[in-house]
Amino acid sequence: MNKVYSKVEMDFIKENAAILTDAKLTSAFNDQFGKTVSFAAMRKLRQRLGVVKKSGRPFLDGENKVDI
């Protein structure tokens, strides 16, 4: 069964995907809209909407990687 998302829900994902991880986005989405969307479903929906996230782990200090 296909899930249908409203424009408000899709806009929420587009606006928050850049600042939240997929796990936090899923949790915030479920809290905001009272749904039980899984992590995998949220990731697939984000990808279908064309929202691309940077690959790899983020730097904690926001600076360039330091070679040791």
C-alpha positions in Angstrom: 0.0 0.0 0.0 1.4 3.4 -1.0 1.5 6.1 1.6 0.1 9.5 0.6 1.8 12.6 2.0 0.3 16.0 2.0 2.1 19.1 0.6 2.6 20.4 4.1 4.4 17.1 5.1 6.6 17.1 2.0 7.5 20.8 2.6 8.4 19.9 6.2 10.9 17.2 4.9 12.4 19.6 2.3 12.9 22.4 4.8 14.4 20.2 7.6 16.4 17.6 5.7 19.4 19.9 5.4 19.7 20.5 9.1 18.6 17.2 10.6 19.9 13.7 10.2 17.5 11.2 8.7 16.9 9.6 12.1 16.1 13.0 13.7 14.0 14.0 10.7 12.0 10.8 11.1 11.4 11.5 14.8 10.5 15.1 14.3 8.1 14.2 11.4 6.4 11.5 13.5 6.0 14.0 16.4 4.8 16.8 14.3 2.2 14.9 12.3 1.3 12.0 14.6 2.4 9.3 12.2 4.6 6.2 12.5 6.8 6.5 9.5 9.9 4.3 9.6 13.5 5.5 9.1 13.8 3.7 5.8 10.5 5.1 4.5 11.6 8.6 5.5 14.9 8.2 3.7 13.2 6.9 0.5 10.7 9.8 0.6 13.5 12.3 1.0 15.4 10.8 -1.9 12.2 10.7 -4.1 11.7 14.4 -3.3 15.2 15.1 -4.7 16.7 16.3 -1.4 20.4 15.2 -1.4 22.4 15.1 1.8 26.2 15.2 2.0 27.8 11.8 2.3 30.1 10.9 5.1 30.3 11.9 8.7 30.0 15.6 9.6 32.9 17.4 11.3 32.1 18.4 14.8 33.9 21.7 14.7 32.9 22.6 11.2 36.5 22.9 10.0 38.4 21.0 7.5 39.7 17.5 8.3 43.1 17.4 10.0 45.5 14.6 9.0 47.2 13.0 12.0 
